[in-house]
């Protein structure tokens, strides 16, 4: 399932029962959550957009995508929104739909690879897999979750070639 913008608990249960997986765009919550709350669907529905916590509790595999150019192609920023559920105005929308950092990191790595049917080739660092990964200057599991989006990227490794990021 793509986007996973608005849903009910019953729909989450049905997704789980069907064995489906979700590729969600969490950026809508950050960028448009308050706008939707004020101008169209109301606070209750807008605050529950992209219910990743419900998916996790139901055992539904999910990944995060950006819909670039609609949203920045910045996986750590998507993880930051999923973990903190902050709107652009700084409001926290539906705290019980937050996910822990480890689930957000899986959503932008191995789970994203699974959505593509490529988990045997990419998505984690293992012998026999492609050497495609990002080298971060800080450990996302150790920083304050509010800083996830601000972790500097040192380099990317693609096809085994190191590409350093210029400051």
Buried (B, 14 or more C-beta within 10 A) or exposed (E): BEBBBBBEEEBBEEBBEEEEBBBBBBBBBBBBBBBBBEEEBEBEBBBBBBBBBBBBBBEBBBBBBBEEEEBBEBBBBBBBBBBBBBBEEEEEBBEEBBBBBEBBBBBBBBBBBBBEEBBEEBBEEEEEBBEBBBBBEEEBEEBEBEEBBEBEEBBBBEEEEEEEEEE
